Amino acid sequence: MQQRLSDSPRAPRQPAMDAAVLRDRIAQLQEEHHSLDTLIEKMSGTDDLELRRLKKRKLKVKDTILLLQLQLDSDAH
């Protein structure tokens, strides 16, 4: 099972992913983020519980994008 960055403050750092793999994953997540944004806009004013769940997922995706971008930037230096 793949270890998440936030599982433990003392978790060993995973080997850096290849830059191309990081860019591909970032692109996938950006597409998901855009899709969630569109879906949230369409659902506005409907099921509040589902809307909150989608917004939470969208924030989580955005956080993951930022973490991967930071990793990509740090690997470049």
N, C-alpha and C positions, 0 to 999 in steps of 0.2 A: 504494500500500500504506500502511496506517495505521501510524504510528510508535508504538511502545510507550514508556511512561515510562522503563523501565529499559534501553533500548537503548544509551544513551550518557549519561554524566553532563553532557555539554555539548549535548545535543540541544535544539533550540528547543522551547519550550513550545507545545503545540497550543492553538488557541483554545478557550476554555471552552465545554463543552457546555451546552445549555439545561438548566435545572434539571429540567424534566419528563422529558427524555430520560435524565438521570442517575438520577432516581428509578425510572423504568421499568427501566433496566438493572440497578440494584441489586436490584429486586424479582425480576427474572429470575435473577440470580445467587444470591439467597437461596433461591429455589425449587430451583435446581440443587444448592446446598449441602445442603439438606434431603434431596433425593433421594439424593445420594451417601451421606449419613449413614445413611439407611434401608437402602440397598444394602450398605454396609459391615457394618451390624449383621446382616443376613441371611447374609452371606458369612463371618462370623466362624468361624474354625476350618477354612476350606477353603484354596483356592489362595493361598499367601502372597505370591507375586509379584504377582498381580492385586490382592490386598488392599492391598499397599504402593502400587501404582500409583493405586488409587482414593483412598487417604489423601493421597497427594501432590497429586492433582487437587483434593481437597477443601480442602487448605491453600492452594493457589493461588487457588481461587475465593474463599476467605475474605479473602486478602490483597487481591484485586481489589476486593471489596466495601468493605473499609476505605479503600483509596485513593480510590474513587469517593465515599464518604461524606465524606472529608476535602476533596475537591474541591468537593463540594456545599456543605459548611460554609464553605469559604473564599470561594466565589462569593457566598454570602449576606451576607458582611461587606463 
